[in-house]
Amino acid sequence: MYWTKDQPTKPGWYWQRDTRPSLKEAPTINYIRYYDGKLCIMNWEIPNENIEWAGPIPEPKKRSPI
């Protein structure tokens, strides 16, 4: 998985980080979903400037009972 400036194109979990030097925060994981016909974080449009993405992150599988 690599960081990219390309916005997500399908729903799922994604790493997100801000590339502005003044915002040296840790990357976060966000769920991207469809809202009002657009891909969004929660109900807000995906930010397109100064953001890098990695993903989608596959969801973990359930462990089978022993």
PDB file with SEQRES, HELIX, SHEET and CRYST1 records, atoms N, CA, C and O in Angstrom:
SEQRES   1 A   66  MET TYR TRP THR LYS ASP GLN PRO THR LYS PRO GLY TRP          
SEQRES   2 A   66  TYR TRP GLN ARG ASP THR ARG PRO SER LEU LYS GLU ALA          
SEQRES   3 A   66  PRO THR ILE ASN TYR ILE ARG TYR TYR ASP GLY LYS LEU          
SEQRES   4 A   66  CYS ILE MET ASN TRP GLU ILE PRO ASN GLU ASN ILE GLU          
SEQRES   5 A   66  TRP ALA GLY PRO ILE PRO GLU PRO LYS LYS ARG SER PRO          
SEQRES   6 A   66  ILE                                                          
SHEET    1 AA1 5 TRP A  44  GLU A  45  0                                        
SHEET    2 AA1 5 LYS A  38  ILE A  41 -1                                        
SHEET    3 AA1 5 THR A  28  TYR A  35 -1                                        
SHEET    4 AA1 5 GLY A  12  ASP A  18 -1                                        
SHEET    5 AA1 5 ILE A  51  ILE A  57 -1                                        
CRYST1    1.000    1.000    1.000  90.00  90.00  90.00 P 1           1          
ATOM      1  N   MET A   1       0.845  -1.168   0.000  1.00  0.00           N  
ATOM      2  CA  MET A   1       0.000   0.000   0.000  1.00  0.00           C  
ATOM      3  C   MET A   1       0.894   1.235   0.000  1.00  0.00           C  
ATOM      4  O   MET A   1       1.895   1.284   0.715  1.00  0.00           O  
ATOM      5  N   TYR A   2       0.533   2.221  -0.795  1.00  0.00           N  
ATOM      6  CA  TYR A   2       1.336   3.433  -0.920  1.00  0.00           C  
ATOM      7  C   TYR A   2       0.459   4.670  -0.749  1.00  0.00           C  
ATOM      8  O   TYR A   2      -0.736   4.642  -1.042  1.00  0.00           O  
ATOM      9  N   TRP A   3       1.067   5.753  -0.271  1.00  0.00           N  
ATOM     10  CA  TRP A   3       0.371   7.036  -0.185  1.00  0.00           C  
ATOM     11  C   TRP A   3       0.201   7.611  -1.581  1.00  0.00           C  
ATOM     12  O   TRP A   3       1.104   7.512  -2.412  1.00  0.00           O  
ATOM     13  N   THR A   4      -0.960   8.215  -1.840  1.00  0.00           N  
ATOM     14  CA  THR A   4      -1.236   8.825  -3.131  1.00  0.00           C  
ATOM     15  C   THR A   4      -2.124  10.056  -2.938  1.00  0.00           C  
ATOM     16  O   THR A   4      -2.863  10.142  -1.958  1.00  0.00           O  
ATOM     17  N   LYS A   5      -2.051  10.993  -3.859  1.00  0.00           N  
ATOM     18  CA  LYS A   5      -2.936  12.164  -3.843  1.00  0.00           C  
ATOM     19  C   LYS A   5      -4.288  11.832  -4.490  1.00  0.00           C  
ATOM     20  O   LYS A   5      -5.229  12.619  -4.384  1.00  0.00           O  
ATOM     21  N   ASP A   6      -4.394  10.678  -5.157  1.00  0.00           N  
ATOM     22  CA  ASP A   6      -5.646  10.282  -5.806  1.00  0.00           C  
ATOM     23  C   ASP A   6      -6.704  10.005  -4.746  1.00  0.00           C  
ATOM     24  O   ASP A   6      -6.469   9.243  -3.808  1.00  0.00           O  
ATOM     25  N   GLN A   7      -7.862  10.623  -4.899  1.00  0.00           N  
ATOM     26  CA  GLN A   7      -8.950  10.404  -3.949  1.00  0.00           C  
ATOM     27  C   GLN A   7      -9.520   9.000  -4.097  1.00  0.00           C  
ATOM     28  O   GLN A   7      -9.436   8.405  -5.171  1.00  0.00           O  
ATOM     29  N   PRO A   8     -10.105   8.465  -3.018  1.00  0.00           N  
ATOM     30  CA  PRO A   8     -10.750   7.162  -3.117  1.00  0.00           C  
ATOM     31  C   PRO A   8     -11.835   7.160  -4.193  1.00  0.00           C  
ATOM     32  O   PRO A   8     -12.500   8.168  -4.435  1.00  0.00           O  
ATOM     33  N   THR A   9     -11.992   6.008  -4.827  1.00  0.00           N  
ATOM     34  CA  THR A   9     -13.001   5.884  -5.888  1.00  0.00           C  
ATOM     35  C   THR A   9     -14.102   4.908  -5.518  1.00  0.00           C  
ATOM     36  O   THR A   9     -15.056   4.737  -6.276  1.00  0.00           O  
ATOM     37  N   LYS A  10     -13.984   4.262  -4.356  1.00  0.00           N  
ATOM     38  CA  LYS A  10     -15.026   3.338  -3.908  1.00  0.00           C  
ATOM     39  C   LYS A  10     -15.093   3.382  -2.377  1.00  0.00           C  
ATOM     40  O   LYS A  10     -14.126   3.770  -1.721  1.00  0.00           O  
ATOM     41  N   PRO A  11     -16.240   2.983  -1.812  1.00  0.00           N  
ATOM     42  CA  PRO A  11     -16.385   2.996  -0.364  1.00  0.00           C  
ATOM     43  C   PRO A  11     -15.395   2.045   0.309  1.00  0.00           C  
ATOM     44  O   PRO A  11     -14.943   1.069  -0.290  1.00  0.00           O  
ATOM     45  N   GLY A  12     -15.072   2.349   1.557  1.00  0.00           N  
ATOM     46  CA  GLY A  12     -14.189   1.482   2.333  1.00  0.00           C  
ATOM     47  C   GLY A  12     -13.402   2.283   3.362  1.00  0.00           C  
ATOM     48  O   GLY A  12     -13.589   3.490   3.514  1.00  0.00           O  
ATOM     49  N   TRP A  13     -12.522   1.582   4.062  1.00  0.00           N  
ATOM     50  CA  TRP A  13     -11.653   2.190   5.067  1.00  0.00           C  
ATOM     51  C   TRP A  13     -10.361   2.632   4.402  1.00  0.00           C  
ATOM     52  O   TRP A  13      -9.769   1.884   3.624  1.00  0.00           O  
ATOM     53  N   TYR A  14      -9.920   3.859   4.712  1.00  0.00           N  
ATOM     54  CA  TYR A  14      -8.716   4.427   4.107  1.00  0.00           C  
ATOM     55  C   TYR A  14      -7.873   5.145   5.154  1.00  0.00           C  
ATOM     56  O   TYR A  14      -8.395   5.791   6.063  1.00  0.00           O  
ATOM     57  N   TRP A  15      -6.561   5.015   5.004  1.00  0.00           N  
ATOM     58  CA  TRP A  15      -5.650   5.888   5.734  1.00  0.00           C  
ATOM     59  C   TRP A  15      -5.728   7.263   5.103  1.00  0.00           C  
ATOM     60  O   TRP A  15      -5.894   7.383   3.889  1.00  0.00           O  
ATOM     61  N   GLN A  16      -5.610   8.312   5.924  1.00  0.00           N  
ATOM     62  CA  GLN A  16      -5.623   9.687   5.432  1.00  0.00           C  
ATOM     63  C   GLN A  16      -4.585  10.482   6.215  1.00  0.00           C  
ATOM     64  O   GLN A  16      -4.497  10.364   7.438  1.00  0.00           O  
ATOM     65  N   ARG A  17      -3.793  11.299   5.500  1.00  0.00           N  
ATOM     66  CA  ARG A  17      -2.854  12.184   6.191  1.00  0.00           C  
ATOM     67  C   ARG A  17      -2.783  13.520   5.474  1.00  0.00           C  
ATOM     68  O   ARG A  17      -2.908  13.603   4.252  1.00  0.00           O  
ATOM     69  N   ASP A  18      -2.578  14.558   6.266  1.00  0.00           N  
ATOM     70  CA  ASP A  18      -2.446  15.920   5.751  1.00  0.00           C  
ATOM     71  C   ASP A  18      -0.971  16.167   5.477  1.00  0.00           C  
ATOM     72  O   ASP A  18      -0.129  15.846   6.316  1.00  0.00           O  
ATOM     73  N   THR A  19      -0.645  16.724   4.333  1.00  0.00           N  
ATOM     74  CA  THR A  19       0.757  16.906   3.947  1.00  0.00           C  
ATOM     75  C   THR A  19       1.300  18.302   4.239  1.00  0.00           C  
ATOM     76  O   THR A  19       2.463  18.584   3.950  1.00  0.00           O  
ATOM     77  N   ARG A  20       0.469  19.182   4.811  1.00  0.00           N  
ATOM     78  CA  ARG A  20       0.953  20.534   5.115  1.00  0.00           C  
ATOM     79  C   ARG A  20       1.961  20.462   6.263  1.00  0.00           C  
ATOM     80  O   ARG A  20       1.694  19.815   7.276  1.00  0.00           O  
ATOM     81  N   PRO A  21       3.123  21.122   6.116  1.00  0.00           N  
ATOM     82  CA  PRO A  21       4.154  21.081   7.161  1.00  0.00           C  
ATOM     83  C   PRO A  21       3.662  21.593   8.515  1.00  0.00           C  
ATOM     84  O   PRO A  21       4.154  21.159   9.557  1.00  0.00           O  
ATOM     85  N   SER A  22       2.696  22.511   8.504  1.00  0.00           N  
ATOM     86  CA  SER A  22       2.201  23.063   9.762  1.00  0.00           C  
ATOM     87  C   SER A  22       1.295  22.093  10.516  1.00  0.00           C  
ATOM     88  O   SER A  22       0.986  22.321  11.685  1.00  0.00           O  
ATOM     89  N   LEU A  23       0.868  21.017   9.861  1.00  0.00           N  
ATOM     90  CA  LEU A  23      -0.019  20.033  10.492  1.00  0.00           C  
ATOM     91  C   LEU A  23       0.649  18.673  10.539  1.00  0.00           C  
ATOM     92  O   LEU A  23       0.318  17.786   9.752  1.00  0.00           O  
ATOM     93  N   LYS A  24       1.565  18.508  11.437  1.00  0.00           N  
ATOM     94  CA  LYS A  24       2.285  17.237  11.571  1.00  0.00           C  
ATOM     95  C   LYS A  24       1.529  16.298  12.500  1.00  0.00           C  
ATOM     96  O   LYS A  24       2.081  15.839  13.500  1.00  0.00           O  
ATOM     97  N   GLU A  25       0.272  16.009  12.180  1.00  0.00           N  
ATOM     98  CA  GLU A  25      -0.536  15.105  12.982  1.00  0.00           C  
ATOM     99  C   GLU A  25      -0.363  13.681  12.475  1.00  0.00           C  
ATOM    100  O   GLU A  25       0.055  13.457  11.339  1.00  0.00           O  
ATOM    101  N   ALA A  26      -0.687  12.735  13.326  1.00  0.00           N  
ATOM    102  CA  ALA A  26      -0.625  11.330  12.940  1.00  0.00           C  
ATOM    103  C   ALA A  26      -1.702  11.042  11.897  1.00  0.00           C  
ATOM    104  O   ALA A  26      -2.773  11.649  11.937  1.00  0.00           O  
ATOM    105  N   PRO A  27      -1.439  10.134  10.971  1.00  0.00           N  
ATOM    106  CA  PRO A  27      -2.469   9.742  10.009  1.00  0.00           C  
ATOM    107  C   PRO A  27      -3.683   9.161  10.737  1.00  0.00           C  
ATOM    108  O   PRO A  27      -3.560   8.627  11.839  1.00  0.00           O  
ATOM    109  N   THR A  28      -4.843   9.270  10.115  1.00  0.00           N  
ATOM    110  CA  THR A  28      -6.068   8.715  10.671  1.00  0.00           C  
ATOM    111  C   THR A  28      -6.658   7.709   9.695  1.00  0.00           C  
ATOM    112  O   THR A  28      -6.291   7.673   8.521  1.00  0.00           O  
ATOM    113  N   ILE A  29      -7.566   6.902  10.194  1.00  0.00           N  
ATOM    114  CA  ILE A  29      -8.295   5.959   9.343  1.00  0.00           C  
ATOM    115  C   ILE A  29      -9.743   6.428   9.305  1.00  0.00           C  
ATOM    116  O   ILE A  29     -10.360   6.645  10.348  1.00  0.00           O  
ATOM    117  N   ASN A  30     -10.277   6.581   8.105  1.00  0.00           N  
ATOM    118  CA  ASN A  30     -11.653   7.037   7.927  1.00  0.00           C  
ATOM    119  C   ASN A  30     -12.415   6.085   7.032  1.00  0.00           C  
ATOM    120  O   ASN A  30     -11.844   5.443   6.150  1.00  0.00           O  
ATOM    121  N   TYR A  31     -13.732   6.001   7.276  1.00  0.00           N  
ATOM    122  CA  TYR A  31     -14.588   5.220   6.393  1.00  0.00           C  
ATOM    123  C   TYR A  31     -15.177   6.154   5.344  1.00  0.00           C  
ATOM    124  O   TYR A  31     -15.806   7.159   5.676  1.00  0.00           O  
ATOM    125  N   ILE A  32     -14.970   5.817   4.092  1.00  0.00           N  
ATOM    126  CA  ILE A  32     -15.496   6.582   2.967  1.00  0.00           C  
ATOM    127  C   ILE A  32     -16.760   5.880   2.500  1.00  0.00           C  
ATOM    128  O   ILE A  32     -16.760   4.670   2.275  1.00  0.00           O  
ATOM    129  N   ARG A  33     -17.842   6.646   2.356  1.00  0.00           N  
ATOM    130  CA  ARG A  33     -19.121   6.051   1.955  1.00  0.00           C  
ATOM    131  C   ARG A  33     -19.827   6.965   0.968  1.00  0.00           C  
ATOM    132  O   ARG A  33     -19.439   8.117   0.771  1.00  0.00           O  
ATOM    133  N   TYR A  34     -20.868   6.427   0.356  1.00  0.00           N  
ATOM    134  CA  TYR A  34     -21.694   7.246  -0.522  1.00  0.00           C  
ATOM    135  C   TYR A  34     -22.703   8.019   0.315  1.00  0.00           C  
ATOM    136  O   TYR A  34     -23.380   7.446   1.169  1.00  0.00           O  
ATOM    137  N   TYR A  35     -22.800   9.318   0.069  1.00  0.00           N  
ATOM    138  CA  TYR A  35     -23.809  10.169   0.693  1.00  0.00           C  
ATOM    139  C   TYR A  35     -24.273  11.157  -0.366  1.00  0.00           C  
ATOM    140  O   TYR A  35     -23.467  11.890  -0.939  1.00  0.00           O  
ATOM    141  N   ASP A  36     -25.551  11.172  -0.619  1.00  0.00           N  
ATOM    142  CA  ASP A  36     -26.130  12.064  -1.616  1.00  0.00           C  
ATOM    143  C   ASP A  36     -25.455  11.894  -2.981  1.00  0.00           C  
ATOM    144  O   ASP A  36     -25.256  12.863  -3.714  1.00  0.00           O  
ATOM    145  N   GLY A  37     -25.108  10.653  -3.306  1.00  0.00           N  
ATOM    146  CA  GLY A  37     -24.521  10.345  -4.607  1.00  0.00           C  
ATOM    147  C   GLY A  37     -23.046  10.634  -4.752  1.00  0.00           C  
ATOM    148  O   GLY A  37     -22.489  10.468  -5.837  1.00  0.00           O  
ATOM    149  N   LYS A  38     -22.382  11.074  -3.654  1.00  0.00           N  
ATOM    150  CA  LYS A  38     -20.952  11.374  -3.703  1.00  0.00           C  
ATOM    151  C   LYS A  38     -20.222  10.566  -2.639  1.00  0.00           C  
ATOM    152  O   LYS A  38     -20.794  10.217  -1.606  1.00  0.00           O  
ATOM    153  N   LEU A  39     -18.945  10.272  -2.903  1.00  0.00           N  
ATOM    154  CA  LEU A  39     -18.131   9.635  -1.873  1.00  0.00           C  
ATOM    155  C   LEU A  39     -17.774  10.683  -0.823  1.00  0.00           C  
ATOM    156  O   LEU A  39     -17.283  11.760  -1.159  1.00  0.00           O  
ATOM    157  N   CYS A  40     -18.018  10.368   0.442  1.00  0.00           N  
ATOM    158  CA  CYS A  40     -17.837  11.329   1.529  1.00  0.00           C  
ATOM    159  C   CYS A  40     -17.254  10.660   2.769  1.00  0.00           C  
ATOM    160  O   CYS A  40     -17.328   9.443   2.934  1.00  0.00           O  
ATOM    161  N   ILE A  41     -16.671  11.491   3.637  1.00  0.00           N  
ATOM    162  CA  ILE A  41     -16.323  11.079   4.997  1.00  0.00           C  
ATOM    163  C   ILE A  41     -17.483  11.565   5.846  1.00  0.00           C  
ATOM    164  O   ILE A  41     -17.768  12.762   5.873  1.00  0.00           O  
ATOM    165  N   MET A  42     -18.153  10.663   6.536  1.00  0.00           N  
ATOM    166  CA  MET A  42     -19.381  10.993   7.259  1.00  0.00           C  
ATOM    167  C   MET A  42     -20.339  11.598   6.223  1.00  0.00           C  
ATOM    168  O   MET A  42     -20.676  10.924   5.249  1.00  0.00           O  
ATOM    169  N   ASN A  43     -20.780  12.831   6.402  1.00  0.00           N  
ATOM    170  CA  ASN A  43     -21.669  13.473   5.433  1.00  0.00           C  
ATOM    171  C   ASN A  43     -20.987  14.620   4.707  1.00  0.00           C  
ATOM    172  O   ASN A  43     -21.653  15.436   4.069  1.00  0.00           O  
ATOM    173  N   TRP A  44     -19.662  14.689   4.801  1.00  0.00           N  
ATOM    174  CA  TRP A  44     -18.907  15.779   4.181  1.00  0.00           C  
ATOM    175  C   TRP A  44     -18.130  15.263   2.987  1.00  0.00           C  
ATOM    176  O   TRP A  44     -17.680  14.117   2.966  1.00  0.00           O  
ATOM    177  N   GLU A  45     -17.981  16.121   2.000  1.00  0.00           N  
ATOM    178  CA  GLU A  45     -17.213  15.739   0.816  1.00  0.00           C  
ATOM    179  C   GLU A  45     -15.766  15.450   1.190  1.00  0.00           C  
ATOM    180  O   GLU A  45     -15.240  16.005   2.155  1.00  0.00           O  
ATOM    181  N   ILE A  46     -15.141  14.592   0.430  1.00  0.00           N  
ATOM    182  CA  ILE A  46     -13.751  14.231   0.668  1.00  0.00           C  
ATOM    183  C   ILE A  46     -12.862  15.443   0.393  1.00  0.00           C  
ATOM    184  O   ILE A  46     -12.972  16.056  -0.668  1.00  0.00           O  
ATOM    185  N   PRO A  47     -11.981  15.797   1.333  1.00  0.00           N  
ATOM    186  CA  PRO A  47     -11.062  16.912   1.059  1.00  0.00           C  
ATOM    187  C   PRO A  47     -10.127  16.552  -0.094  1.00  0.00           C  
ATOM    188  O   PRO A  47      -9.712  15.400  -0.218  1.00  0.00           O  
ATOM    189  N   ASN A  48      -9.795  17.529  -0.937  1.00  0.00           N  
ATOM    190  CA  ASN A  48      -8.976  17.201  -2.101  1.00  0.00           C  
ATOM    191  C   ASN A  48      -7.625  17.890  -2.121  1.00  0.00           C  
ATOM    192  O   ASN A  48      -6.789  17.562  -2.963  1.00  0.00           O  
ATOM    193  N   GLU A  49      -7.385  18.833  -1.223  1.00  0.00           N  
ATOM    194  CA  GLU A  49      -6.093  19.505  -1.214  1.00  0.00           C  
ATOM    195  C   GLU A  49      -5.292  19.068   0.004  1.00  0.00           C  
ATOM    196  O   GLU A  49      -5.842  18.892   1.091  1.00  0.00           O  
ATOM    197  N   ASN A  50      -4.009  18.897  -0.185  1.00  0.00           N  
ATOM    198  CA  ASN A  50      -3.077  18.593   0.910  1.00  0.00           C  
ATOM    199  C   ASN A  50      -3.356  17.278   1.613  1.00  0.00           C  
ATOM    200  O   ASN A  50      -2.896  17.075   2.737  1.00  0.00           O  
ATOM    201  N   ILE A  51      -4.089  16.390   0.987  1.00  0.00           N  
ATOM    202  CA  ILE A  51      -4.409  15.111   1.612  1.00  0.00           C  
ATOM    203  C   ILE A  51      -3.830  13.978   0.771  1.00  0.00           C  
ATOM    204  O   ILE A  51      -3.921  13.987  -0.457  1.00  0.00           O  
ATOM    205  N   GLU A  52      -3.234  13.004   1.455  1.00  0.00           N  
ATOM    206  CA  GLU A  52      -2.793  11.770   0.801  1.00  0.00           C  
ATOM    207  C   GLU A  52      -3.613  10.622   1.368  1.00  0.00           C  
ATOM    208  O   GLU A  52      -4.042  10.640   2.522  1.00  0.00           O  
ATOM    209  N   TRP A  53      -3.814   9.634   0.524  1.00  0.00           N  
ATOM    210  CA  TRP A  53      -4.652   8.487   0.861  1.00  0.00           C  
ATOM    211  C   TRP A  53      -3.889   7.183   0.667  1.00  0.00           C  
ATOM    212  O   TRP A  53      -2.971   7.102  -0.150  1.00  0.00           O  
ATOM    213  N   ALA A  54      -4.275   6.179   1.420  1.00  0.00           N  
ATOM    214  CA  ALA A  54      -3.789   4.814   1.208  1.00  0.00           C  
ATOM    215  C   ALA A  54      -4.960   3.887   1.500  1.00  0.00           C  
ATOM    216  O   ALA A  54      -5.607   4.003   2.540  1.00  0.00           O  
ATOM    217  N   GLY A  55      -5.227   2.979   0.590  1.00  0.00           N  
ATOM    218  CA  GLY A  55      -6.335   2.058   0.820  1.00  0.00           C  
ATOM    219  C   GLY A  55      -7.008   1.680  -0.476  1.00  0.00           C  
ATOM    220  O   GLY A  55      -6.507   1.997  -1.555  1.00  0.00           O  
ATOM    221  N   PRO A  56      -8.133   1.009  -0.383  1.00  0.00           N  
ATOM    222  CA  PRO A  56      -8.872   0.694   0.820  1.00  0.00           C  
ATOM    223  C   PRO A  56      -8.191  -0.381   1.659  1.00  0.00           C  
ATOM    224  O   PRO A  56      -7.449  -1.217   1.145  1.00  0.00           O  
ATOM    225  N   ILE A  57      -8.459  -0.341   2.951  1.00  0.00           N  
ATOM    226  CA  ILE A  57      -7.909  -1.319   3.893  1.00  0.00           C  
ATOM    227  C   ILE A  57      -8.914  -2.463   3.987  1.00  0.00           C  
ATOM    228  O   ILE A  57     -10.086  -2.221   4.274  1.00  0.00           O  
ATOM    229  N   PRO A  58      -8.487  -3.702   3.754  1.00  0.00           N  
ATOM    230  CA  PRO A  58      -9.440  -4.813   3.862  1.00  0.00           C  
ATOM    231  C   PRO A  58      -9.904  -4.982   5.312  1.00  0.00           C  
ATOM    232  O   PRO A  58      -9.126  -4.826   6.253  1.00  0.00           O  
ATOM    233  N   GLU A  59     -11.192  -5.307   5.463  1.00  0.00           N  
ATOM    234  CA  GLU A  59     -11.715  -5.544   6.804  1.00  0.00           C  
ATOM    235  C   GLU A  59     -11.219  -6.897   7.307  1.00  0.00           C  
ATOM    236  O   GLU A  59     -11.056  -7.832   6.523  1.00  0.00           O  
ATOM    237  N   PRO A  60     -10.978  -7.001   8.620  1.00  0.00           N  
ATOM    238  CA  PRO A  60     -10.509  -8.278   9.170  1.00  0.00           C  
ATOM    239  C   PRO A  60     -11.567  -9.365   9.008  1.00  0.00           C  
ATOM    240  O   PRO A  60     -12.768  -9.093   8.975  1.00  0.00           O  
ATOM    241  N   LYS A  61     -11.090 -10.592   8.909  1.00  0.00           N  
ATOM    242  CA  LYS A  61     -12.000 -11.742   8.832  1.00  0.00           C  
ATOM    243  C   LYS A  61     -12.291 -12.220  10.252  1.00  0.00           C  
ATOM    244  O   LYS A  61     -11.465 -12.071  11.151  1.00  0.00           O  
ATOM    245  N   LYS A  62     -13.465 -12.789  10.436  1.00  0.00           N  
ATOM    246  CA  LYS A  62     -13.819 -13.355  11.745  1.00  0.00           C  
ATOM    247  C   LYS A  62     -13.053 -14.651  11.937  1.00  0.00           C  
ATOM    248  O   LYS A  62     -12.897 -15.455  11.018  1.00  0.00           O  
ATOM    249  N   ARG A  63     -12.582 -14.824  13.161  1.00  0.00           N  
ATOM    250  CA  ARG A  63     -11.893 -16.073  13.481  1.00  0.00           C  
ATOM    251  C   ARG A  63     -12.920 -17.171  13.682  1.00  0.00           C  
ATOM    252  O   ARG A  63     -13.940 -16.961  14.339  1.00  0.00           O  
ATOM    253  N   SER A  64     -12.658 -18.337  13.122  1.00  0.00           N  
ATOM    254  CA  SER A  64     -13.591 -19.444  13.282  1.00  0.00           C  
ATOM    255  C   SER A  64     -13.506 -19.997  14.709  1.00  0.00           C  
ATOM    256  O   SER A  64     -12.428 -20.019  15.302  1.00  0.00           O  
ATOM    257  N   PRO A  65     -14.636 -20.441  15.258  1.00  0.00           N  
ATOM    258  CA  PRO A  65     -14.613 -20.961  16.629  1.00  0.00           C  
ATOM    259  C   PRO A  65     -13.756 -22.218  16.724  1.00  0.00           C  
ATOM    260  O   PRO A  65     -13.690 -23.024  15.796  1.00  0.00           O  
ATOM    261  N   ILE A  66     -13.113 -22.358  17.858  1.00  0.00           N  
ATOM    262  CA  ILE A  66     -12.235 -23.528  18.058  1.00  0.00           C  
ATOM    263  C   ILE A  66     -13.011 -24.690  18.581  1.00  0.00           C  
ATOM    264  O   ILE A  66     -12.444 -25.758  18.809  1.00  0.00           O  
TER     265      ILE A  66                                                      
END                                                                             
